[in-house]
Amino acid sequence: MTELKTSIDIDTHRKLAISLFNYTWDLIEKIERSEADNESMINAAHASRFHWGIAGNPLNFARGEWQISRVYSLIGRAEPALYHANKSLDLCLKNNLGAFDLGFTYEALARAYAVQGDKQKRDENISLAKQAAQKVQEDGDKVWLLKNIDTVASLSLPKWE
């Protein structure tokens, strides 16, 4: 990324990235989102990723791209969901980010293909996500990943417990 000259210090960029990521997550989990909520969700996800681009690392970048993909899948926009899921995949593979993030990236691809109506590619990516999940060491992380994978076909979201 080209170095951006800004009067905002790195710590502020980091705080904004985290805050916007969490705000986006709150909107993702909102039961009944309005069109204005959807617009805010899109903008906040992109803004979080922008700030991570200045203050973060490849893991933050990959998770930011994943979140943007999730947002677009939620509102039924397959093309940008696929674009950002593929960016997350590229970051995961280039930086060897591990099974947890790779699994979620395949989950994002599967979800985006589900939105697009491509059941074959959806199922291929569900399979890849499940393979990655089997390599996740932390039991809680594995369970959470599998819960997300299990909701792809229905285009629903799991409940955090």
TARA-V238338 format. One record per backbone hydrogen bond with DSSP energy under -1.0 kcal/mol. CO is the residue of the C=O (numbers start at 1). NH is the residue of the N-H. E is the energy in kcal/mol with one decimal. If there is no record, write none. Layout:
co = (CO;CO)
nh = (NH;NH)
e = (E;E)
This chain:
co = (9;10;11;12;13;14;15;16;17;18;19;20;21;22;23;24;25;34;35;36;37;38;39;40;41;42;43;44;45;46;47;48;49;51;52;57;58;59;60;61;62;63;64;65;66;67;68;69;70;71;72;73;77;78;79;80;81;82;83;84;85;86;87;88;89;90;91;92;98;99;100;101;102;103;104;105;106;107;108;109;110;111;112;113;113;117;118;119;120;121;122;123;124;125;126;127;128;129;130;132;133;138;139;140;141;142;143;144;145;146;148;149;151;152)
nh = (13;14;15;16;17;18;19;20;21;22;23;24;25;26;27;28;29;38;39;40;41;42;43;44;45;46;47;48;49;50;51;52;53;55;56;61;62;63;64;65;66;67;68;69;70;71;72;73;74;75;77;76;81;82;83;84;85;86;87;88;89;90;91;92;93;94;95;97;102;103;104;105;106;107;108;109;110;111;112;113;114;115;116;117;118;119;122;123;124;125;126;127;128;129;130;131;132;133;134;135;136;142;143;144;145;146;147;148;149;150;151;152;156;155)
e = (-2.1;-2.6;-2.5;-2.7;-2.6;-2.4;-2.6;-2.9;-2.2;-2.6;-2.4;-2.5;-2.3;-2.3;-1.9;-2.5;-2.1;-2.3;-2.3;-2.5;-2.7;-2.4;-2.6;-2.9;-2.1;-2.3;-2.5;-2.7;-2.1;-2.3;-2.4;-2.4;-2.0;-2.5;-3.0;-2.4;-2.7;-2.4;-2.3;-2.5;-2.4;-2.5;-2.2;-2.3;-2.6;-2.5;-2.3;-2.5;-2.5;-1.5;-2.9;-1.5;-1.4;-3.0;-2.2;-2.3;-2.1;-2.5;-1.6;-2.1;-2.5;-2.4;-2.1;-2.6;-2.7;-2.7;-1.7;-1.7;-2.2;-2.9;-2.0;-2.0;-2.3;-2.1;-2.3;-2.3;-2.8;-2.6;-2.5;-2.6;-2.2;-2.2;-2.0;-1.1;-2.3;-1.2;-2.2;-2.7;-2.4;-2.1;-2.2;-2.3;-2.0;-2.4;-2.5;-2.2;-2.3;-2.4;-1.6;-1.6;-1.5;-2.4;-2.7;-2.2;-2.4;-2.7;-2.4;-1.9;-2.5;-2.4;-1.2;-1.6;-1.9;-1.5)
